[in-house]
């Protein structure tokens, strides 16, 4: 057992999950949304993903992207806090495995796609996967993305080429990866693209020039991965997510839902706020 596993096991024995949820309810009542993000969801992890969905339903109501708008504007209603699920990178298993399970349990998710890496058909997706490095599986097709959108899910932009938007990228590249990629995705989806998600999550991957370009592009909601719930008064272009994976054991998922790691990420969030927003 490594140190991380030991910490998670100890947190479980100490009851950190119910205590953490209780603390969040005490601080914010039911007026918050926890946003999660996943990556690939292969068939071998389907049973684990379904157990995670059952855990979420025991403590949260399913959220949709529009609920984030209601939350930040102070209009969110209901008896329990809400949970929104997102998926990064547009993997085929998100369409084939995750989406049917989400729909079975009443969830609608947001799928963030790198525009240039989504194929026209499955044969092209397989060919691209064969030529790629460090990818776990092929990506979905545009027809599958349109199918998800038609079933009530949201599809957002995850740059054009899945590049980290660091400070050293030139302005022309940022415009293509952020603004033009979103426009091209909207054309291929035949519907507006209102949501954008940064790539990576490392502190250096949040560039100031990229943040300016994102704001100019006019996205309605912008997602990051620095572990904090969405609250009344939160900025819709500063939506923080909590990363989990379908392969994780349930105790690890509980640990991240408890809010403990929110505290660990607080210094990073403050530094990024100073850099990108110009405030403490």
DRENPA-3360 file (N, C-alpha, C; in nm, 2 decimals, always signed):
BEGIN
1 = XXXXXXXX = +0.08/-0.12/+0.00/+0.00/+0.00/+0.00/+0.09/+0.12/+0.00 ~ +0.07/+0.21/-0.10/+0.15/+0.34/-0.10/+0.09/+0.44/-0.01 ~ +0.15/+0.56/+0.00/+0.11/+0.66/+0.09/-0.03/+0.71/+0.06 ~ -0.06/+0.73/-0.07/-0.19/+0.78/-0.11/-0.30/+0.68/-0.07 ~ -0.28/+0.56/-0.10/-0.37/+0.45/-0.06/-0.39/+0.45/+0.09 ~ -0.28/+0.47/+0.17/-0.29/+0.46/+0.31/-0.37/+0.58/+0.37 ~ -0.35/+0.70/+0.30/-0.43/+0.82/+0.35/-0.58/+0.80/+0.32 ~ -0.61/+0.74/+0.20/-0.75/+0.72/+0.17/-0.81/+0.62/+0.26;
9 = XXXXXXXX = -0.74/+0.51/+0.29/-0.79/+0.41/+0.38/-0.81/+0.47/+0.52 ~ -0.72/+0.55/+0.57/-0.74/+0.61/+0.70/-0.85/+0.71/+0.70 ~ -0.87/+0.78/+0.59/-0.98/+0.87/+0.59/-1.12/+0.80/+0.59 ~ -1.12/+0.68/+0.53/-1.24/+0.60/+0.53/-1.27/+0.55/+0.67 ~ -1.17/+0.51/+0.74/-1.19/+0.46/+0.88/-1.24/+0.57/+0.97 ~ -1.19/+0.69/+0.95/-1.23/+0.81/+1.03/-1.36/+0.87/+0.99 ~ -1.42/+0.81/+0.89/-1.55/+0.87/+0.85/-1.55/+1.00/+0.78 ~ -1.44/+1.03/+0.70/-1.42/+1.16/+0.64/-1.53/+1.19/+0.54;
17 = XXXXXXXX = -1.58/+1.08/+0.47/-1.68/+1.11/+0.37/-1.81/+1.17/+0.42 ~ -1.87/+1.10/+0.52/-1.99/+1.16/+0.57/-1.97/+1.29/+0.64 ~ -1.85/+1.30/+0.71/-1.82/+1.43/+0.78/-1.80/+1.54/+0.68 ~ -1.73/+1.51/+0.57/-1.70/+1.61/+0.47/-1.82/+1.66/+0.40 ~ -1.91/+1.57/+0.37/-2.04/+1.61/+0.31/-2.12/+1.69/+0.40 ~ -2.12/+1.65/+0.53/-2.20/+1.73/+0.63/-2.14/+1.87/+0.65 ~ -2.01/+1.88/+0.64/-1.94/+2.01/+0.65/-1.98/+2.10/+0.53 ~ -1.98/+2.04/+0.41/-2.02/+2.12/+0.29/-2.17/+2.16/+0.30;
25 = XXXXXXXX = -2.25/+2.07/+0.35/-2.39/+2.11/+0.36/-2.41/+2.22/+0.47 ~ -2.33/+2.21/+0.57/-2.34/+2.32/+0.68/-2.29/+2.45/+0.62 ~ -2.18/+2.45/+0.54/-2.13/+2.57/+0.49/-2.22/+2.63/+0.38 ~ -2.28/+2.55/+0.29/-2.34/+2.60/+0.17/-2.49/+2.55/+0.16 ~ -2.54/+2.48/+0.25/-2.67/+2.42/+0.24/-2.68/+2.33/+0.12 ~ -2.79/+2.34/+0.05/-2.80/+2.25/-0.07/-2.77/+2.33/-0.20 ~ -2.72/+2.45/-0.18/-2.71/+2.54/-0.30/-2.57/+2.53/-0.36 ~ -2.52/+2.41/-0.39/-2.39/+2.40/-0.46/-2.40/+2.29/-0.55;
33 = XXXXXXXX = -2.31/+2.29/-0.65/-2.29/+2.18/-0.75/-2.15/+2.14/-0.75 ~ -2.13/+2.01/-0.73/-2.00/+1.95/-0.74/-1.99/+1.90/-0.89 ~ -1.88/+1.94/-0.96/-1.86/+1.90/-1.10/-1.74/+1.80/-1.10 ~ -1.77/+1.69/-1.16/-1.67/+1.58/-1.18/-1.62/+1.57/-1.32 ~ -1.50/+1.53/-1.34/-1.45/+1.50/-1.48/-1.39/+1.36/-1.48 ~ -1.42/+1.29/-1.59/-1.37/+1.16/-1.62/-1.29/+1.17/-1.76 ~ -1.22/+1.06/-1.78/-1.16/+1.04/-1.92/-1.22/+0.92/-1.98 ~ -1.13/+0.82/-2.02/-1.19/+0.70/-2.09/-1.27/+0.62/-1.99;
41 = XXXXXXXX = -1.37/+0.55/-2.04/-1.46/+0.47/-1.96/-1.48/+0.33/-2.02 ~ -1.37/+0.25/-2.03/-1.38/+0.13/-2.11/-1.48/+0.03/-2.04 ~ -1.52/-0.07/-2.12/-1.62/-0.17/-2.08/-1.58/-0.24/-1.95 ~ -1.45/-0.26/-1.94/-1.40/-0.33/-1.82/-1.43/-0.25/-1.69 ~ -1.45/-0.12/-1.70/-1.48/-0.04/-1.58/-1.63/+0.00/-1.57 ~ -1.71/-0.07/-1.65/-1.85/-0.03/-1.65/-1.92/-0.06/-1.52 ~ -1.89/-0.17/-1.46/-1.96/-0.20/-1.33/-1.91/-0.11/-1.22 ~ -1.78/-0.07/-1.22/-1.73/+0.03/-1.13/-1.80/+0.17/-1.15;
49 = XXXXXXXX = -1.81/+0.21/-1.27/-1.88/+0.33/-1.30/-2.02/+0.33/-1.25 ~ -2.09/+0.22/-1.27/-2.23/+0.21/-1.22/-2.24/+0.22/-1.07 ~ -2.14/+0.16/-1.00/-2.14/+0.18/-0.86/-2.12/+0.32/-0.82 ~ -2.03/+0.39/-0.89/-2.01/+0.53/-0.86/-2.13/+0.61/-0.88 ~ -2.21/+0.59/-0.99/-2.33/+0.66/-1.01/-2.43/+0.64/-0.90 ~ -2.44/+0.51/-0.85/-2.53/+0.48/-0.74/-2.49/+0.56/-0.62 ~ -2.36/+0.57/-0.59/-2.31/+0.66/-0.48/-2.35/+0.80/-0.50 ~ -2.34/+0.86/-0.62/-2.37/+0.99/-0.64/-2.52/+1.02/-0.61;
57 = XXXXXXXX = -2.60/+0.92/-0.66/-2.75/+0.94/-0.64/-2.79/+0.93/-0.50 ~ -2.71/+0.86/-0.41/-2.74/+0.85/-0.27/-2.72/+0.98/-0.20 ~ -2.64/+1.07/-0.26/-2.61/+1.20/-0.18/-2.63/+1.33/-0.26 ~ -2.65/+1.32/-0.39/-2.67/+1.43/-0.48/-2.79/+1.41/-0.57 ~ -2.84/+1.52/-0.62/-2.93/+1.51/-0.74/-2.85/+1.54/-0.86 ~ -2.89/+1.47/-0.97/-2.82/+1.50/-1.10/-2.83/+1.64/-1.14 ~ -2.72/+1.70/-1.19/-2.73/+1.83/-1.25/-2.70/+1.83/-1.40 ~ -2.75/+1.94/-1.46/-2.72/+1.96/-1.60/-2.64/+2.09/-1.61;
65 = XXXXXXXX = -2.57/+2.12/-1.73/-2.50/+2.24/-1.73/-2.58/+2.37/-1.70 ~ -2.71/+2.37/-1.74/-2.80/+2.48/-1.71/-2.81/+2.50/-1.56 ~ -2.80/+2.40/-1.48/-2.81/+2.41/-1.34/-2.69/+2.50/-1.28 ~ -2.58/+2.50/-1.35/-2.47/+2.58/-1.31/-2.51/+2.73/-1.32 ~ -2.58/+2.76/-1.42/-2.63/+2.90/-1.44/-2.72/+2.94/-1.32 ~ -2.81/+2.85/-1.29/-2.90/+2.88/-1.18/-2.83/+2.89/-1.05 ~ -2.72/+2.81/-1.03/-2.65/+2.81/-0.91/-2.57/+2.94/-0.89 ~ -2.50/+2.98/-0.99/-2.42/+3.10/-0.98/-2.51/+3.23/-0.96;
73 = XXXXXXXX = -2.63/+3.22/-1.02/-2.72/+3.33/-1.00/-2.81/+3.32/-0.88 ~ -2.79/+3.22/-0.80/-2.86/+3.21/-0.67/-3.01/+3.16/-0.69 ~ -3.03/+3.09/-0.80/-3.17/+3.04/-0.83/-3.18/+2.89/-0.81 ~ -3.08/+2.82/-0.77/-3.09/+2.67/-0.76/-3.18/+2.63/-0.65 ~ -3.27/+2.54/-0.68/-3.37/+2.49/-0.58/-3.35/+2.34/-0.57 ~ -3.42/+2.28/-0.47/-3.41/+2.14/-0.45/-3.37/+2.11/-0.31 ~ -3.39/+1.99/-0.27/-3.36/+1.94/-0.13/-3.22/+1.90/-0.11 ~ -3.14/+1.87/-0.22/-3.00/+1.82/-0.20/-2.91/+1.90/-0.29;
81 = XXXXXXXX = -2.78/+1.90/-0.26/-2.68/+1.96/-0.36/-2.69/+1.87/-0.49 ~ -2.63/+1.93/-0.59/-2.63/+1.86/-0.72/-2.49/+1.82/-0.76 ~ -2.49/+1.73/-0.86/-2.36/+1.68/-0.91/-2.37/+1.67/-1.06 ~ -2.27/+1.74/-1.13/-2.26/+1.74/-1.28/-2.14/+1.65/-1.32 ~ -2.16/+1.57/-1.41/-2.05/+1.48/-1.46/-2.00/+1.53/-1.60 ~ -1.87/+1.54/-1.62/-1.82/+1.58/-1.75/-1.71/+1.48/-1.79 ~ -1.69/+1.47/-1.92/-1.59/+1.38/-1.98/-1.50/+1.46/-2.07 ~ -1.37/+1.43/-2.05/-1.27/+1.50/-2.14/-1.22/+1.41/-2.25;
89 = XXXXXXXX = -1.19/+1.46/-2.36/-1.11/+1.40/-2.47/-1.19/+1.33/-2.57 ~ -1.32/+1.31/-2.55/-1.40/+1.25/-2.66/-1.38/+1.11/-2.69 ~ -1.34/+1.02/-2.59/-1.32/+0.88/-2.62/-1.44/+0.81/-2.66 ~ -1.43/+0.71/-2.74/-1.54/+0.63/-2.79/-1.62/+0.56/-2.68 ~ -1.54/+0.52/-2.57/-1.61/+0.45/-2.46/-1.70/+0.55/-2.38 ~ -1.68/+0.68/-2.39/-1.77/+0.77/-2.33/-1.91/+0.76/-2.40 ~ -1.91/+0.75/-2.53/-2.03/+0.73/-2.61/-2.09/+0.59/-2.59 ~ -2.01/+0.49/-2.60/-2.06/+0.35/-2.60/-2.09/+0.29/-2.46;
97 = XXXXXXXX = -2.01/+0.33/-2.36/-2.03/+0.27/-2.23/-2.09/+0.37/-2.13 ~ -2.03/+0.49/-2.12/-2.07/+0.58/-2.01/-2.21/+0.64/-2.04 ~ -2.23/+0.69/-2.16/-2.36/+0.76/-2.19/-2.48/+0.67/-2.16 ~ -2.49/+0.54/-2.20/-2.60/+0.46/-2.16/-2.62/+0.45/-2.01 ~ -2.51/+0.43/-1.94/-2.53/+0.42/-1.79/-2.57/+0.55/-1.73 ~ -2.52/+0.66/-1.78/-2.57/+0.79/-1.73/-2.72/+0.81/-1.75 ~ -2.77/+0.77/-1.87/-2.91/+0.79/-1.90/-2.99/+0.69/-1.82 ~ -2.94/+0.58/-1.80/-3.02/+0.48/-1.71/-3.04/+0.53/-1.58;
105 = XXXXXXXX = -2.95/+0.61/-1.52/-2.96/+0.66/-1.39/-3.00/+0.81/-1.38 ~ -3.04/+0.87/-1.49/-3.10/+1.00/-1.49/-3.00/+1.12/-1.50 ~ -2.88/+1.09/-1.55/-2.78/+1.19/-1.56/-2.77/+1.24/-1.70 ~ -2.74/+1.37/-1.72/-2.70/+1.42/-1.85/-2.57/+1.49/-1.83 ~ -2.47/+1.46/-1.91/-2.33/+1.50/-1.89/-2.29/+1.61/-2.00 ~ -2.17/+1.66/-1.98/-2.10/+1.75/-2.08/-1.98/+1.67/-2.12 ~ -1.97/+1.66/-2.26/-1.85/+1.59/-2.32/-1.77/+1.69/-2.39 ~ -1.64/+1.70/-2.35/-1.55/+1.80/-2.41/-1.46/+1.73/-2.51;
113 = XXXXXXXX = -1.47/+1.78/-2.64/-1.40/+1.72/-2.75/-1.29/+1.81/-2.81 ~ -1.17/+1.75/-2.84/-1.07/+1.82/-2.91/-1.11/+1.82/-3.06 ~ -1.15/+1.93/-3.12/-1.22/+1.94/-3.24/-1.15/+1.86/-3.36 ~ -1.02/+1.88/-3.37/-0.95/+1.82/-3.48/-0.93/+1.67/-3.47 ~ -0.95/+1.62/-3.35/-0.92/+1.48/-3.32/-1.05/+1.39/-3.32 ~ -1.16/+1.45/-3.35/-1.29/+1.38/-3.36/-1.30/+1.34/-3.51 ~ -1.33/+1.21/-3.53/-1.32/+1.16/-3.67/-1.46/+1.17/-3.74 ~ -1.45/+1.15/-3.87/-1.58/+1.15/-3.95/-1.65/+1.02/-3.94;
121 = XXXXXXXX = -1.57/+0.91/-3.92/-1.63/+0.78/-3.91/-1.54/+0.69/-3.82 ~ -1.59/+0.57/-3.79/-1.51/+0.48/-3.70/-1.38/+0.43/-3.76 ~ -1.38/+0.41/-3.89/-1.26/+0.36/-3.95/-1.15/+0.47/-3.94 ~ -1.19/+0.59/-3.96/-1.09/+0.70/-3.95/-1.04/+0.72/-3.80 ~ -1.14/+0.69/-3.71/-1.10/+0.70/-3.57/-1.00/+0.59/-3.53 ~ -1.02/+0.47/-3.58/-0.93/+0.36/-3.56/-0.79/+0.39/-3.62 ~ -0.79/+0.45/-3.74/-0.66/+0.48/-3.80/-0.59/+0.59/-3.73 ~ -0.66/+0.69/-3.68/-0.59/+0.80/-3.60/-0.54/+0.74/-3.47;
129 = XXXXXXXX = -0.61/+0.65/-3.41/-0.57/+0.59/-3.28/-0.44/+0.51/-3.31 ~ -0.43/+0.43/-3.42/-0.31/+0.35/-3.45/-0.19/+0.44/-3.47 ~ -0.21/+0.57/-3.52/-0.10/+0.66/-3.54/-0.06/+0.74/-3.42 ~ -0.15/+0.74/-3.32/-0.13/+0.83/-3.20/-0.04/+0.77/-3.10 ~ +0.01/+0.85/-3.01/+0.09/+0.81/-2.90/+0.01/+0.83/-2.77 ~ +0.03/+0.74/-2.68/-0.02/+0.76/-2.54/-0.17/+0.79/-2.53 ~ -0.25/+0.73/-2.62/-0.39/+0.73/-2.61/-0.45/+0.60/-2.57 ~ -0.55/+0.59/-2.48/-0.59/+0.46/-2.43/-0.69/+0.39/-2.53;
137 = XXXXXXXX = -0.75/+0.47/-2.62/-0.85/+0.41/-2.71/-0.89/+0.51/-2.82 ~ -0.96/+0.47/-2.93/-1.00/+0.56/-3.03/-1.10/+0.66/-2.97 ~ -1.12/+0.77/-3.04/-1.21/+0.87/-3.01/-1.35/+0.85/-3.08 ~ -1.45/+0.91/-3.03/-1.58/+0.90/-3.09/-1.58/+0.98/-3.23 ~ -1.69/+0.96/-3.30/-1.71/+1.03/-3.43/-1.80/+1.15/-3.41 ~ -1.81/+1.24/-3.51/-1.90/+1.35/-3.50/-2.04/+1.31/-3.50 ~ -2.07/+1.20/-3.57/-2.21/+1.15/-3.57/-2.25/+1.11/-3.43 ~ -2.15/+1.04/-3.36/-2.18/+1.00/-3.22/-2.19/+1.12/-3.13;
145 = XXXXXXXX = -2.11/+1.23/-3.15/-2.12/+1.35/-3.07/-2.26/+1.41/-3.09 ~ -2.30/+1.42/-3.22/-2.44/+1.47/-3.25/-2.54/+1.39/-3.18 ~ -2.53/+1.26/-3.18/-2.62/+1.17/-3.11/-2.63/+1.21/-2.96 ~ -2.52/+1.23/-2.90/-2.52/+1.26/-2.75/-2.59/+1.39/-2.73 ~ -2.56/+1.49/-2.82/-2.63/+1.62/-2.80/-2.78/+1.61/-2.82 ~ -2.82/+1.52/-2.92/-2.96/+1.50/-2.94/-3.03/+1.43/-2.83 ~ -2.96/+1.36/-2.74/-3.02/+1.29/-2.63/-3.01/+1.37/-2.50 ~ -2.98/+1.50/-2.51/-2.99/+1.59/-2.40/-2.86/+1.62/-2.33;
153 = XXXXXXXX = -2.75/+1.56/-2.37/-2.62/+1.59/-2.32/-2.56/+1.72/-2.38 ~ -2.46/+1.78/-2.33/-2.39/+1.89/-2.39/-2.26/+1.85/-2.45 ~ -2.22/+1.91/-2.55/-2.09/+1.89/-2.61/-2.01/+2.02/-2.61 ~ -1.89/+2.02/-2.55/-1.82/+2.14/-2.54/-1.68/+2.13/-2.61 ~ -1.61/+2.24/-2.62/-1.48/+2.25/-2.69/-1.37/+2.22/-2.59 ~ -1.27/+2.14/-2.63/-1.16/+2.11/-2.55/-1.03/+2.14/-2.63 ~ -1.03/+2.26/-2.69/-0.93/+2.31/-2.79/-0.94/+2.23/-2.92 ~ -0.86/+2.27/-3.01/-0.86/+2.20/-3.14/-0.78/+2.07/-3.14;
161 = XXXXXXXX = -0.65/+2.08/-3.09/-0.56/+1.97/-3.09/-0.52/+1.91/-2.96 ~ -0.60/+1.94/-2.86/-0.57/+1.89/-2.72/-0.44/+1.94/-2.67 ~ -0.41/+2.06/-2.69/-0.29/+2.12/-2.65/-0.31/+2.20/-2.51 ~ -0.21/+2.19/-2.43/-0.21/+2.27/-2.31/-0.18/+2.42/-2.34 ~ -0.26/+2.50/-2.28/-0.27/+2.64/-2.32/-0.17/+2.73/-2.24 ~ -0.05/+2.70/-2.25/+0.06/+2.76/-2.17/+0.09/+2.90/-2.22 ~ +0.16/+2.97/-2.14/+0.20/+3.11/-2.17/+0.28/+3.13/-2.29 ~ +0.35/+3.02/-2.34/+0.44/+3.04/-2.45/+0.37/+3.02/-2.59;
169 = XXXXXXXX = +0.24/+2.99/-2.59/+0.17/+2.97/-2.72/+0.14/+3.11/-2.78 ~ +0.17/+3.13/-2.91/+0.15/+3.26/-2.97/+0.00/+3.29/-2.99 ~ -0.03/+3.42/-3.00/-0.17/+3.46/-3.01/-0.25/+3.39/-3.12 ~ -0.19/+3.37/-3.24/-0.25/+3.31/-3.35/-0.29/+3.17/-3.32 ~ -0.21/+3.10/-3.25/-0.24/+2.96/-3.21/-0.35/+2.96/-3.11 ~ -0.35/+3.05/-3.02/-0.45/+3.05/-2.92/-0.59/+3.08/-2.98 ~ -0.59/+3.17/-3.08/-0.72/+3.20/-3.14/-0.77/+3.08/-3.22 ~ -0.68/+3.00/-3.28/-0.73/+2.88/-3.35/-0.77/+2.77/-3.25;
177 = XXXXXXXX = -0.70/+2.75/-3.14/-0.73/+2.64/-3.05/-0.85/+2.67/-2.97 ~ -0.89/+2.80/-2.95/-1.00/+2.83/-2.86/-1.12/+2.88/-2.94 ~ -1.10/+2.99/-3.01/-1.22/+3.06/-3.07/-1.26/+2.98/-3.20 ~ -1.16/+2.96/-3.29/-1.20/+2.90/-3.42/-1.24/+2.75/-3.40 ~ -1.17/+2.68/-3.31/-1.21/+2.54/-3.28/-1.35/+2.53/-3.24 ~ -1.39/+2.62/-3.15/-1.53/+2.62/-3.10/-1.63/+2.65/-3.21 ~ -1.60/+2.74/-3.30/-1.69/+2.77/-3.42/-1.70/+2.65/-3.51 ~ -1.58/+2.58/-3.54/-1.58/+2.46/-3.62/-1.66/+2.35/-3.56;
185 = XXXXXXXX = -1.64/+2.33/-3.43/-1.72/+2.23/-3.36/-1.87/+2.25/-3.37 ~ -1.91/+2.38/-3.35/-2.05/+2.41/-3.36/-2.11/+2.38/-3.50 ~ -2.03/+2.41/-3.60/-2.07/+2.38/-3.74/-2.09/+2.23/-3.76 ~ -2.00/+2.15/-3.70/-2.01/+2.00/-3.72/-2.12/+1.94/-3.63 ~ -2.15/+2.01/-3.52/-2.26/+1.96/-3.44/-2.39/+2.01/-3.48 ~ -2.39/+2.12/-3.56/-2.51/+2.19/-3.60/-2.59/+2.24/-3.48 ~ -2.51/+2.29/-3.39/-2.57/+2.36/-3.27/-2.47/+2.44/-3.20 ~ -2.50/+2.54/-3.12/-2.40/+2.63/-3.06/-2.32/+2.55/-2.96;
193 = XXXXXXXX = -2.19/+2.59/-2.94/-2.10/+2.53/-2.84/-2.08/+2.64/-2.74 ~ -2.14/+2.62/-2.62/-2.13/+2.73/-2.52/-2.03/+2.70/-2.41 ~ -1.97/+2.58/-2.41/-1.88/+2.54/-2.30/-1.74/+2.51/-2.35 ~ -1.65/+2.55/-2.27/-1.50/+2.53/-2.30/-1.43/+2.47/-2.18 ~ -1.34/+2.38/-2.21/-1.26/+2.32/-2.10/-1.11/+2.33/-2.13 ~ -1.04/+2.38/-2.03/-0.89/+2.38/-2.04/-0.84/+2.23/-2.05 ~ -0.72/+2.22/-2.11/-0.66/+2.09/-2.12/-0.55/+2.08/-2.01 ~ -0.54/+1.96/-1.95/-0.43/+1.94/-1.85/-0.48/+1.96/-1.71;
201 = XXXXXXXX = -0.44/+2.07/-1.65/-0.47/+2.10/-1.51/-0.35/+2.13/-1.44 ~ -0.23/+2.11/-1.49/-0.11/+2.16/-1.43/-0.11/+2.31/-1.42 ~ -0.05/+2.37/-1.32/-0.06/+2.51/-1.30/+0.00/+2.59/-1.42 ~ +0.10/+2.54/-1.48/+0.16/+2.61/-1.60/+0.07/+2.60/-1.72 ~ -0.02/+2.51/-1.72/-0.11/+2.49/-1.84/-0.22/+2.60/-1.85 ~ -0.23/+2.68/-1.75/-0.33/+2.79/-1.75/-0.26/+2.92/-1.79 ~ -0.26/+2.95/-1.92/-0.19/+3.07/-1.96/-0.28/+3.19/-1.96 ~ -0.21/+3.31/-1.93/-0.29/+3.43/-1.92/-0.34/+3.48/-2.06;
209 = XXXXXXXX = -0.26/+3.46/-2.16/-0.31/+3.49/-2.29/-0.43/+3.40/-2.34 ~ -0.42/+3.27/-2.30/-0.53/+3.18/-2.33/-0.66/+3.23/-2.25 ~ -0.65/+3.27/-2.13/-0.76/+3.31/-2.05/-0.83/+3.43/-2.12 ~ -0.75/+3.53/-2.17/-0.80/+3.64/-2.24/-0.87/+3.60/-2.37 ~ -0.82/+3.51/-2.44/-0.88/+3.46/-2.56/-1.01/+3.38/-2.53 ~ -1.01/+3.31/-2.43/-1.14/+3.24/-2.39/-1.25/+3.34/-2.36 ~ -1.21/+3.45/-2.29/-1.32/+3.55/-2.26/-1.36/+3.62/-2.39 ~ -1.27/+3.64/-2.48/-1.31/+3.71/-2.61/-1.40/+3.62/-2.69;
217 = XXXXXXXX = -1.37/+3.49/-2.68/-1.45/+3.39/-2.76/-1.60/+3.38/-2.72 ~ -1.63/+3.43/-2.60/-1.77/+3.44/-2.56/-1.83/+3.31/-2.51 ~ -1.75/+3.21/-2.46/-1.81/+3.09/-2.41/-1.89/+3.12/-2.28 ~ -2.00/+3.05/-2.26/-2.09/+3.08/-2.15/-2.03/+3.02/-2.02 ~ -1.97/+2.91/-2.03/-1.92/+2.84/-1.91/-1.78/+2.79/-1.95 ~ -1.68/+2.80/-1.86/-1.55/+2.76/-1.88/-1.50/+2.67/-1.76 ~ -1.45/+2.56/-1.79/-1.42/+2.45/-1.69/-1.27/+2.44/-1.67 ~ -1.23/+2.43/-1.54/-1.10/+2.40/-1.50/-1.10/+2.28/-1.41;
225 = XXXXXXXX = -0.98/+2.24/-1.36/-0.97/+2.12/-1.27/-0.89/+2.15/-1.15 ~ -0.95/+2.23/-1.06/-0.88/+2.27/-0.94/-0.96/+2.25/-0.81 ~ -1.06/+2.15/-0.82/-1.13/+2.10/-0.70/-1.19/+2.20/-0.61 ~ -1.31/+2.24/-0.65/-1.40/+2.33/-0.56/-1.54/+2.33/-0.62 ~ -1.64/+2.33/-0.54/-1.78/+2.33/-0.59/-1.82/+2.46/-0.65 ~ -1.92/+2.46/-0.73/-1.98/+2.58/-0.78/-2.08/+2.63/-0.68 ~ -2.07/+2.76/-0.64/-2.15/+2.82/-0.54/-2.23/+2.94/-0.59 ~ -2.33/+2.99/-0.52/-2.39/+3.11/-0.56/-2.28/+3.22/-0.57;
233 = XXXXXXXX = -2.28/+3.30/-0.68/-2.18/+3.40/-0.69/-2.05/+3.36/-0.76 ~ -2.04/+3.22/-0.78/-1.92/+3.18/-0.86/-1.92/+3.23/-1.00 ~ -1.80/+3.25/-1.05/-1.79/+3.29/-1.19/-1.82/+3.18/-1.29 ~ -1.90/+3.19/-1.39/-1.93/+3.09/-1.48/-1.81/+3.06/-1.57 ~ -1.71/+3.15/-1.58/-1.59/+3.12/-1.65/-1.47/+3.07/-1.56 ~ -1.51/+3.03/-1.44/-1.41/+2.98/-1.34/-1.47/+2.86/-1.27 ~ -1.52/+2.76/-1.35/-1.59/+2.64/-1.29/-1.48/+2.54/-1.26 ~ -1.47/+2.50/-1.13/-1.37/+2.40/-1.09/-1.43/+2.26/-1.09;
241 = XXXXXXXX = -1.35/+2.17/-1.13/-1.40/+2.03/-1.13/-1.31/+1.94/-1.04 ~ -1.36/+1.82/-1.01/-1.29/+1.72/-0.93/-1.27/+1.60/-1.02 ~ -1.14/+1.57/-1.04/-1.12/+1.45/-1.13/-1.14/+1.32/-1.06 ~ -1.21/+1.23/-1.12/-1.23/+1.09/-1.07/-1.22/+1.01/-1.20 ~ -1.20/+0.88/-1.18/-1.20/+0.79/-1.30/-1.28/+0.66/-1.27 ~ -1.34/+0.60/-1.38/-1.42/+0.49/-1.36/-1.35/+0.37/-1.30 ~ -1.22/+0.36/-1.31/-1.14/+0.25/-1.26/-1.12/+0.26/-1.11 ~ -1.15/+0.38/-1.05/-1.11/+0.40/-0.91/-1.20/+0.32/-0.81;
249 = XXXXXXXX = -1.15/+0.27/-0.71/-1.23/+0.20/-0.60/-1.32/+0.31/-0.54 ~ -1.43/+0.26/-0.48/-1.53/+0.35/-0.43/-1.48/+0.44/-0.32 ~ -1.39/+0.38/-0.24/-1.34/+0.46/-0.12/-1.26/+0.58/-0.17 ~ -1.19/+0.56/-0.28/-1.11/+0.68/-0.34/-1.21/+0.78/-0.39 ~ -1.32/+0.75/-0.45/-1.41/+0.84/-0.50/-1.47/+0.92/-0.38 ~ -1.51/+0.85/-0.27/-1.56/+0.91/-0.15/-1.46/+1.01/-0.09 ~ -1.33/+0.98/-0.10/-1.23/+1.06/-0.04/-1.23/+1.20/-0.12 ~ -1.24/+1.19/-0.25/-1.25/+1.32/-0.33/-1.38/+1.39/-0.31;
257 = XXXXXXXX = -1.49/+1.32/-0.29/-1.61/+1.39/-0.27/-1.62/+1.46/-0.13 ~ -1.54/+1.41/-0.04/-1.54/+1.46/+0.10/-1.50/+1.61/+0.11 ~ -1.43/+1.66/+0.01/-1.38/+1.80/+0.01/-1.24/+1.81/+0.07 ~ -1.18/+1.71/+0.11/-1.05/+1.72/+0.17/-0.95/+1.77/+0.07 ~ -0.96/+1.72/-0.05/-0.86/+1.77/-0.15/-0.89/+1.91/-0.20 ~ -1.01/+1.96/-0.18/-1.04/+2.10/-0.21/-0.95/+2.19/-0.13 ~ -0.93/+2.15/+0.00/-0.84/+2.23/+0.09/-0.70/+2.23/+0.04 ~ -0.65/+2.11/-0.01/-0.52/+2.09/-0.06/-0.49/+2.18/-0.18;
265 = XXXXXXXX = -0.59/+2.20/-0.26/-0.58/+2.28/-0.39/-0.60/+2.43/-0.37 ~ -0.63/+2.47/-0.25/-0.66/+2.61/-0.22/-0.54/+2.70/-0.26 ~ -0.42/+2.67/-0.23/-0.31/+2.76/-0.27/-0.30/+2.77/-0.42 ~ -0.32/+2.66/-0.49/-0.31/+2.67/-0.64/-0.42/+2.76/-0.69 ~ -0.54/+2.74/-0.64/-0.65/+2.83/-0.69/-0.62/+2.97/-0.66 ~ -0.56/+3.01/-0.55/-0.53/+3.15/-0.52/-0.43/+3.20/-0.62 ~ -0.32/+3.12/-0.64/-0.22/+3.16/-0.73/-0.28/+3.19/-0.87 ~ -0.36/+3.10/-0.92/-0.42/+3.11/-1.05/-0.52/+3.23/-1.06;
273 = XXXXXXXX = -0.59/+3.26/-0.95/-0.67/+3.38/-0.94/-0.59/+3.50/-0.96 ~ -0.48/+3.51/-0.89/-0.39/+3.63/-0.90/-0.34/+3.64/-1.04 ~ -0.30/+3.53/-1.10/-0.24/+3.54/-1.23/-0.35/+3.57/-1.34 ~ -0.46/+3.51/-1.34/-0.56/+3.52/-1.44/-0.67/+3.63/-1.42 ~ -0.71/+3.64/-1.29/-0.81/+3.74/-1.26/-0.76/+3.86/-1.20 ~ -0.63/+3.86/-1.16/-0.57/+3.98/-1.10/-0.63/+4.01/-0.96 ~ -0.67/+3.91/-0.89/-0.72/+3.93/-0.75/-0.67/+3.82/-0.67 ~ -0.67/+3.83/-0.53/-0.63/+3.73/-0.44/-0.73/+3.63/-0.42;
% end
